[in-house]
């Protein structure tokens, strides 16, 4: 069939229907006149008449389309559109009433290519297949006239355009099975007359308009390519005839937003010029205005990326707010742009209208549910690239839009970091802040971008994103110094924020000079007693403290507190902050008694001045809980932690950042109390909540993951602890960077986990790397550096390398005595470790001297029942016992066991150690009955509290077997050791140090040879 005619029955006879119609024209008229049911057309001019060929007098209904009549354009490459093609197939299936499909999408998305391919694939189903450029009424008329001429070529030059248009309309109205492709329809109203008259065929419409099709056509949205399709198109163009370097092609497609037209033109440019994709990327970054205009040789410059949307903006010229809006949107991230960021663009009615117009032309996408907008990244790139030759992208308009976007972001930032919803608000805005800053060169910064950088950085630091905060503050500070000078108050404020960020990142060495410079300026300009001067003193003291120099920090904190009390009063928030800061300094200096006193005073003052529910009050209570825990009062720490969780949940909500931190702190208090049954489930729940609310990469989530790993480690579950630490280190390196203090701490914790699990060879390189990093970044006298030096010495001792262990311990002890003082807890810990190393090295005299001195110092500094004091008493009793001095060993160990059972509990790991040492002391004294009673009680308590498979239980079983062997019961020893070998292999693995040790003891028991040096017990 070739365009079947559709005859209508009339009331005329056959004679009249076949009679040649006539027309009479009189008067001074010219034009077209029609008469009859299927009228032929005669053009009459006032001065002369044109004689038409006979074909002009045939009824239009009897005219058939020539076979294969089509005018489809060159189709180009089509990839990645199977779903759209299938959708068109489904919609156009079967005969019937008119089927009208409108494929709509952004300019350059490939609507015309899709239509051309589908029409060509179905050309045998339609007669004719005719392509009409339909962007204006005039081009529609021209396309229809061309169809008439193609149907009757002899009339092409005989009839004017209007007559041919009408003849085409009549033909379409009287035939079916044709397909019209109406390409690039700008206004649905332009094609309504055509759709109304010709109703028996098929229409395939392409348009940028996403609206206005209700009741006219079925809209089919067409989006950009996915990355795979974009790469397929790029590769087919670039490498169709030879092997090409495709490095960077995927990044280039992403940068172009996978827009088909842009990908095609970039590929053609690369193929023609021999440019690699990575080089094209660089050109696009350095010369966007030029590259957006480029096409390959012979390409249509009007189809260049820079021009493709120009026609749309021309059509929106009557709506200038639409252009303003698009240029503002260009500075944000492409997706999920909150409507709040558009408030400064125009008044609400004008803004709504502009959004509607841009959405109608597919320039933006509206997500009504989320109340956000999206813009294609390439539309943004072009819209923010100035071009003096383009009246839609004048340089002054581009810069005005950038300033307006920055101001809008500043206005929308949360006003205070602790407000409910502030965290989510910041998370929503950050992609758009990053986009604006990333698209603005530093040399183009102004007061508005600097304000945005500074305020965003403060919020980022509070959320734990210190590395990003530092980058923003460095840029803001550079601009402030350049424009406002070193001593401008705004510059000083940014300098102070940058110092705090360095400090938070564990880099006090860079923070201190900034704080010193600020202090000097404020003392000079404002005087000694100005509140800003006191704040500068406080910031400097905090930096000294972070740098491990409490001797310089504490006097400044004291002086600042006295001044604030004098000038501001006891209950002023700055005064309370000074009290808290001094308490923290005392605590870190190991002076727990004055620290706890100050914390308690601060909490009482906060309650009176601010109320129970003020965030500062709850924070003060949290600090006091930490101090109690550090002082060994875990129960008080837990009680305060429970209250903090309840208060934060009630006041700020369950998902607020401070609430999540409070949950983590409470779990840590249980961990400090060795209540693993409570700590581990809490930490698992808290980590799940952190992942859900903050995301897996939030710094607070990383902290919680570390704490959970520590809990698994304490529970003897190295199989869960080590992978968690390994992931944490990888995440810290990726999120926070190599030099962040939290990254350094995580590397240290992973090394410690390896050490605790017996993988000492894996631990040593991590410790050595950490020590090198800390010495370089923090200095040799920093408290964390000294702690790491002590830890590394311990690992050297554990592998038997006492030649390296003892000098390192001696250096650590000398450093800690010099920097921290002889009574500092860390100093006493190092002395204890050095004593133990001398003990296992056989130098019992020197070991006992160090143990005795440490016990005296701890009793004086911490009290008789502090856990560290109990450890010193235990260690000294063990040393006496090894030296064969039972008269001094037994009373000391009995006292220690009683105190540990009362203070720490029957099943605490330290209590188990003391009970084991006392059992061996009784054994050495010949009291086997008491010894076996203590061994059995130890094992029973460990199984009950920790479980059969806990590492501590397995260690105790091994020690109990050794006791049997020493008592002469080789059979009992072998039975117990065989079971322990099987259990350690199953739980810890055959290569674990405990598995190896148990196997060696079993071999010794089998030959009835007591295992050597079984009495070398670790410090507790």
BELHU-V160129 format. One record per backbone hydrogen bond with DSSP energy under -1.0 kcal/mol. CO is the residue of the C=O (numbers start at 0). NH is the residue of the N-H. E is the energy in kcal/mol with one decimal. If there is no record, write none. Layout:
# BELHU-V160129
CO_NH_E + CO_NH_E
This chain:
# BELHU-V160129
12_16_-2.0 + 13_17_-1.5 + 14_18_-1.2 + 26_28_-1.8 + 30_43_-1.7 + 41_32_-1.1 + 42_49_-1.1 + 43_30_-1.7 + 47_44_-1.4 + 52_55_-1.6 + 53_56_-2.1 + 54_57_-1.3 + 58_61_-1.6 + 59_62_-1.7 + 65_68_-1.5 + 68_128_-2.2 + 80_84_-2.6 + 81_85_-2.5 + 82_86_-2.1 + 83_87_-2.1 + 84_88_-2.5 + 85_89_-2.4 + 86_90_-2.2 + 87_91_-2.2 + 98_202_-2.7 + 99_217_-2.5 + 100_204_-3.7 + 101_219_-3.0 + 102_206_-2.2 + 103_221_-2.4 + 105_108_-1.9 + 107_260_-2.5 + 109_113_-2.1 + 110_114_-2.5 + 111_115_-2.7 + 112_116_-2.2 + 113_117_-2.6 + 114_118_-2.7 + 115_119_-2.3 + 116_120_-2.2 + 117_121_-1.1 + 119_122_-1.2 + 121_124_-1.3 + 127_178_-2.5 + 128_70_-1.1 + 129_180_-3.0 + 131_182_-2.7 + 135_139_-1.8 + 136_140_-2.4 + 137_141_-2.3 + 138_142_-2.1 + 139_143_-2.2 + 140_144_-2.5 + 141_145_-2.1 + 142_146_-1.6 + 143_147_-2.2 + 144_148_-2.3 + 145_149_-2.1 + 146_150_-2.1 + 147_151_-2.1 + 151_154_-2.3 + 152_155_-1.6 + 154_158_-1.6 + 159_163_-2.3 + 160_164_-2.9 + 161_165_-2.1 + 162_166_-2.4 + 163_167_-2.4 + 164_168_-2.2 + 165_169_-2.4 + 166_170_-2.3 + 167_171_-2.8 + 168_172_-2.2 + 169_173_-1.1 + 173_5_-1.9 + 176_126_-2.4 + 177_201_-2.1 + 178_129_-2.9 + 179_203_-2.7 + 180_131_-3.2 + 181_205_-2.4 + 182_133_-3.2 + 186_189_-2.1 + 187_190_-1.1 + 190_194_-2.5 + 191_195_-2.2 + 192_196_-1.7 + 193_197_-2.5 + 200_98_-1.2 + 201_179_-2.8 + 202_100_-2.3 + 203_181_-2.1 + 204_102_-3.5 + 205_184_-2.9 + 206_104_-1.4 + 212_215_-2.2 + 212_216_-2.3 + 217_101_-2.4 + 219_103_-1.9 + 225_229_-2.3 + 226_230_-2.4 + 227_231_-2.1 + 228_232_-2.5 + 229_233_-2.5 + 230_234_-2.8 + 231_235_-2.2 + 232_236_-1.7 + 233_237_-2.6 + 234_238_-2.7 + 245_248_-2.5 + 246_277_-1.0 + 247_251_-2.4 + 248_252_-2.6 + 249_253_-2.1 + 250_254_-2.6 + 251_255_-2.1 + 252_257_-2.7 + 253_256_-1.8 + 255_258_-1.4 + 257_224_-2.0 + 258_262_-2.7 + 259_263_-2.9 + 260_264_-2.5 + 261_265_-2.5 + 262_266_-2.5 + 263_267_-2.5 + 264_268_-2.4 + 265_269_-2.5 + 266_270_-2.8 + 267_271_-2.4 + 268_272_-2.6 + 269_273_-1.7 + 275_279_-2.4 + 276_280_-2.2 + 277_281_-1.9 + 278_282_-2.4 + 279_283_-2.6 + 280_284_-2.0 + 281_285_-2.5 + 282_286_-3.2 + 286_290_-2.6 + 287_291_-2.5 + 289_292_-1.2 + 291_305_-2.9 + 295_298_-2.7 + 299_302_-2.0 + 300_303_-1.4 + 303_306_-1.3 + 303_307_-1.6 + 306_309_-1.1 + 308_312_-2.1 + 309_313_-2.2 + 310_314_-1.8 + 311_315_-1.1 + 313_316_-1.5 + 315_318_-2.5 + 318_321_-2.0 + 319_323_-2.1 + 320_324_-2.5 + 321_325_-2.4 + 322_326_-2.2 + 323_327_-1.8 + 324_328_-2.8 + 325_329_-1.4 + 327_330_-1.6 + 328_331_-1.6 + 333_374_-2.8 + 336_372_-2.0 + 337_340_-1.7 + 338_341_-2.0 + 339_342_-1.2 + 341_344_-1.8 + 346_350_-2.9 + 347_351_-2.6 + 348_352_-2.0 + 349_353_-2.5 + 350_354_-2.7 + 351_355_-2.3 + 352_356_-2.4 + 353_357_-2.4 + 354_358_-2.5 + 355_359_-2.2 + 356_360_-1.3 + 357_362_-2.4 + 358_361_-1.8 + 359_209_-2.6 + 364_373_-2.0 + 366_370_-1.4 + 366_371_-1.7 + 370_338_-1.5 + 371_366_-2.8 + 372_336_-3.1 + 373_364_-2.5 + 375_379_-2.2 + 376_380_-2.4 + 377_381_-2.5 + 378_382_-2.4 + 379_383_-1.8 + 381_384_-1.3 + 386_389_-2.2 + 389_392_-1.9 + 392_386_-3.2 + 393_397_-2.1 + 394_398_-2.4 + 395_399_-2.0 + 396_400_-1.9 + 397_401_-1.8 + 398_402_-2.3 + 399_403_-2.4 + 400_404_-2.4 + 401_405_-2.2 + 402_406_-2.6 + 403_407_-2.2 + 404_408_-2.0 + 405_409_-2.3 + 406_410_-2.4 + 407_411_-1.3 + 408_412_-1.3 + 415_418_-1.5 + 418_421_-2.1 + 420_424_-2.5 + 421_425_-2.6 + 422_426_-2.3 + 423_427_-2.2 + 424_428_-1.9 + 425_429_-2.3 + 428_432_-2.2 + 429_433_-3.1 + 430_434_-1.8 + 431_435_-2.3 + 432_436_-2.6 + 433_437_-2.7 + 434_438_-2.1 + 440_443_-2.0 + 441_444_-1.7 + 445_449_-2.5 + 446_450_-1.8 + 447_451_-2.2 + 448_452_-2.7 + 449_453_-2.4 + 450_454_-2.4 + 451_455_-2.3 + 452_456_-2.1 + 453_457_-1.9 + 454_458_-1.6 + 455_459_-2.6 + 456_460_-2.7 + 457_461_-1.8 + 458_462_-1.5 + 459_464_-2.4 + 460_463_-1.5 + 463_465_-1.7 + 464_468_-1.8 + 465_469_-2.6 + 466_470_-1.8 + 467_471_-2.1 + 468_472_-2.7 + 469_473_-2.8 + 470_474_-1.6 + 471_475_-2.4 + 472_476_-3.0 + 473_477_-2.1 + 474_478_-1.9 + 475_479_-2.5 + 476_480_-2.7 + 477_481_-2.0 + 478_482_-2.6 + 479_483_-2.9 + 479_484_-1.1 + 487_491_-2.5 + 488_492_-2.2 + 489_493_-2.0 + 490_494_-2.6 + 491_495_-2.5 + 492_496_-2.1 + 493_497_-2.5 + 494_498_-2.3 + 495_499_-2.3 + 496_500_-2.0 + 497_501_-2.4 + 498_502_-2.3 + 499_503_-2.6 + 500_504_-1.8 + 501_506_-2.7 + 502_505_-1.7 + 504_740_-1.5 + 506_509_-1.3 + 506_510_-1.0 + 507_511_-2.7 + 510_514_-2.2 + 511_515_-2.7 + 512_516_-2.2 + 513_517_-2.3 + 514_518_-2.6 + 515_519_-2.3 + 516_520_-2.0 + 517_521_-2.4 + 518_522_-2.6 + 519_523_-1.9 + 520_524_-2.6 + 521_525_-2.6 + 521_526_-1.0 + 529_533_-2.1 + 530_534_-2.2 + 531_535_-2.0 + 532_536_-2.2 + 533_537_-2.4 + 534_538_-2.6 + 535_539_-2.0 + 536_540_-2.4 + 537_541_-2.2 + 538_542_-1.8 + 539_543_-2.3 + 540_544_-2.4 + 541_545_-2.5 + 542_546_-1.6 + 543_548_-2.2 + 544_547_-1.9 + 548_551_-1.1 + 548_552_-1.7 + 549_553_-2.6 + 552_556_-2.5 + 553_557_-2.6 + 554_558_-2.4 + 555_559_-2.8 + 556_560_-2.5 + 557_561_-2.3 + 558_562_-2.3 + 559_563_-2.5 + 560_564_-2.4 + 561_565_-2.0 + 562_566_-2.9 + 563_567_-2.8 + 563_568_-1.2 + 571_575_-2.4 + 572_576_-2.3 + 573_577_-2.1 + 574_578_-2.2 + 575_579_-2.3 + 576_580_-2.6 + 577_581_-2.4 + 578_582_-2.0 + 579_583_-2.4 + 580_584_-2.2 + 581_585_-2.4 + 582_586_-2.5 + 583_587_-2.6 + 584_588_-1.5 + 585_590_-2.7 + 586_589_-1.6 + 589_591_-1.3 + 590_594_-1.4 + 591_595_-3.0 + 592_596_-2.1 + 593_597_-2.3 + 594_598_-2.6 + 595_599_-2.7 + 596_600_-2.3 + 597_601_-2.9 + 598_602_-2.6 + 599_603_-2.2 + 600_604_-2.3 + 601_605_-2.6 + 602_606_-2.4 + 603_607_-2.0 + 604_608_-3.0 + 605_609_-3.0 + 605_610_-1.2 + 610_613_-1.0 + 613_617_-2.0 + 614_618_-2.5 + 615_619_-2.2 + 616_620_-2.1 + 617_621_-2.0 + 618_622_-2.2 + 619_623_-2.0 + 620_624_-2.0 + 621_625_-2.0 + 622_626_-2.0 + 623_627_-2.6 + 624_628_-2.3 + 625_629_-2.6 + 626_630_-2.0 + 627_632_-2.9 + 628_631_-1.6 + 631_633_-1.2 + 632_636_-1.8 + 633_637_-2.5 + 634_638_-2.4 + 635_639_-2.3 + 636_640_-2.2 + 637_641_-2.6 + 638_642_-1.8 + 639_643_-2.4 + 640_644_-2.2 + 641_645_-2.1 + 642_646_-2.8 + 643_647_-2.8 + 644_648_-2.3 + 645_649_-2.1 + 646_650_-2.6 + 647_651_-2.8 + 647_652_-1.1 + 652_655_-1.1 + 655_659_-2.3 + 656_660_-2.4 + 657_661_-2.2 + 658_662_-2.1 + 659_663_-2.1 + 660_664_-2.7 + 661_665_-2.4 + 662_666_-2.3 + 663_667_-2.1 + 664_668_-2.0 + 665_669_-2.1 + 666_670_-2.2 + 667_671_-2.6 + 668_672_-1.6 + 669_674_-2.7 + 670_673_-1.7 + 673_675_-1.5 + 674_678_-2.7 + 675_679_-2.3 + 677_681_-1.4 + 678_682_-2.6 + 679_683_-2.5 + 680_684_-2.4 + 681_685_-2.8 + 682_686_-2.7 + 683_687_-1.9 + 684_688_-2.3 + 685_689_-2.6 + 686_690_-2.7 + 687_691_-2.2 + 688_692_-2.9 + 689_693_-2.3 + 689_694_-1.5 + 694_697_-1.2 + 697_701_-2.0 + 698_702_-2.0 + 699_703_-2.2 + 700_704_-2.3 + 701_705_-2.0 + 702_706_-2.4 + 703_707_-2.3 + 704_708_-2.1 + 705_709_-2.4 + 706_710_-2.2 + 707_711_-2.5 + 708_712_-2.3 + 709_713_-2.4 + 710_714_-1.9 + 711_716_-2.9 + 712_715_-1.6 + 715_717_-1.1 + 716_719_-1.1 + 716_720_-2.2 + 717_721_-2.3 + 719_723_-1.3 + 720_724_-2.4 + 721_725_-2.8 + 722_726_-2.5 + 723_727_-2.4 + 724_728_-2.6 + 725_729_-2.1 + 726_730_-2.8 + 727_731_-2.7 + 728_732_-2.5 + 729_733_-2.0 + 730_734_-3.2 + 731_735_-2.4 + 731_736_-1.5 + 739_743_-2.0 + 740_744_-2.5 + 741_745_-2.1 + 742_746_-2.1 + 743_747_-2.1 + 744_748_-2.5 + 745_749_-2.4 + 746_750_-2.3 + 747_751_-2.4 + 748_752_-2.4 + 749_753_-2.5 + 750_754_-2.5 + 751_755_-3.0 + 752_756_-2.1 + 753_758_-2.7 + 754_757_-1.3 + 757_759_-1.5 + 758_762_-1.5 + 759_763_-2.3 + 762_766_-2.5 + 763_767_-2.9 + 764_768_-2.6 + 765_769_-2.5 + 766_770_-2.7 + 767_771_-2.1 + 768_772_-2.4 + 769_773_-2.7 + 770_774_-2.4 + 771_775_-1.9 + 772_776_-2.7 + 773_777_-2.8 + 773_778_-1.3 + 778_781_-1.1 + 781_785_-2.5 + 782_786_-2.1 + 783_787_-2.2 + 784_788_-2.2 + 785_789_-2.0 + 786_790_-2.1 + 787_791_-2.7 + 788_792_-2.0 + 789_793_-1.6 + 790_794_-1.7 + 791_795_-2.4 + 792_796_-2.2 + 793_797_-1.9 + 794_798_-1.7 + 795_800_-2.7 + 796_799_-1.6 + 799_801_-1.5 + 800_804_-1.8 + 801_805_-2.3 + 803_807_-1.3 + 804_808_-2.6 + 805_809_-2.7 + 806_810_-2.3 + 807_811_-2.5 + 808_812_-2.9 + 809_813_-2.4 + 810_814_-2.5 + 811_815_-2.5 + 812_816_-2.6 + 813_817_-2.1 + 814_818_-2.9 + 815_819_-2.4 + 815_820_-1.5 + 823_827_-2.2 + 824_828_-2.0 + 825_829_-2.2 + 826_830_-2.1 + 827_831_-2.0 + 828_832_-2.4 + 829_833_-2.5 + 830_834_-2.2 + 831_835_-2.2 + 832_836_-2.1 + 833_837_-2.3 + 834_838_-2.1 + 835_839_-2.6 + 836_840_-1.3 + 837_842_-2.7 + 838_841_-1.5 + 841_843_-1.3 + 842_846_-1.9 + 843_847_-2.9 + 844_848_-1.9 + 845_849_-2.1 + 846_850_-2.6 + 847_851_-2.8 + 848_852_-2.1 + 849_853_-2.3 + 850_854_-2.4 + 851_855_-2.0 + 852_856_-2.1 + 853_857_-2.5 + 854_858_-2.5 + 855_859_-1.9 + 856_860_-2.6 + 857_861_-3.1 + 857_862_-1.1 + 865_869_-2.4 + 866_870_-1.9 + 867_871_-2.1 + 868_872_-2.3 + 869_873_-2.3 + 870_874_-2.8 + 871_875_-2.3 + 872_876_-2.2 + 873_877_-2.4 + 874_878_-2.1 + 875_879_-2.5 + 876_880_-2.3 + 877_881_-2.4 + 878_882_-2.1 + 879_884_-2.8 + 880_883_-1.2 + 883_885_-1.1 + 884_888_-2.1 + 885_889_-2.3 + 887_891_-1.1 + 888_892_-2.6 + 889_893_-2.7 + 890_894_-2.1 + 891_895_-2.1 + 892_896_-2.7 + 893_897_-2.3 + 894_898_-2.3 + 895_899_-2.7 + 896_900_-2.6 + 897_901_-1.8 + 898_902_-3.1 + 899_903_-2.2 + 899_904_-1.6 + 907_911_-2.2 + 908_912_-1.8 + 909_913_-2.3 + 910_914_-2.4 + 911_915_-2.1 + 912_916_-2.5 + 913_917_-2.7 + 914_918_-2.1 + 915_919_-1.9 + 916_920_-2.1 + 917_921_-2.6 + 918_922_-2.1 + 919_923_-2.8 + 920_924_-1.8 + 921_926_-2.8 + 922_925_-1.3 + 925_927_-1.3 + 926_930_-1.7 + 927_931_-2.8 + 928_932_-1.8 + 929_933_-2.2 + 930_934_-2.3 + 931_935_-2.5 + 932_936_-2.1 + 933_937_-2.4 + 934_938_-2.4 + 935_939_-2.5 + 936_940_-2.7 + 937_941_-2.4 + 938_942_-2.4 + 939_943_-2.3 + 940_944_-2.7 + 941_945_-2.9 + 941_946_-1.2 + 949_953_-2.3 + 950_954_-2.3 + 951_955_-2.4 + 952_956_-2.3 + 953_957_-2.0 + 954_958_-2.4 + 955_959_-2.8 + 956_960_-2.1 + 957_961_-1.9 + 958_962_-2.0 + 959_963_-2.2 + 960_964_-2.1 + 961_965_-2.6 + 962_966_-2.1 + 963_968_-2.9 + 964_967_-1.4 + 967_969_-1.1 + 968_972_-2.0 + 969_973_-2.8 + 970_974_-2.2 + 971_975_-2.1 + 972_976_-2.7 + 973_977_-2.5 + 974_978_-1.6 + 975_979_-2.0 + 976_980_-2.9 + 977_981_-2.0 + 978_982_-2.1 + 979_983_-3.0 + 980_984_-2.3 + 981_985_-2.0 + 982_986_-2.8 + 983_987_-2.5 + 983_988_-1.4 + 988_991_-1.1 + 991_995_-2.3 + 992_996_-2.3 + 993_997_-2.6 + 994_998_-2.0 + 995_999_-2.1 + 996_1000_-2.2 + 997_1001_-2.3 + 998_1002_-2.2 + 999_1003_-2.1 + 1000_1004_-2.9 + 1001_1005_-2.3 + 1003_1008_-2.9 + 1004_1007_-1.6 + 1012_1015_-1.4 + 1014_1016_-1.8
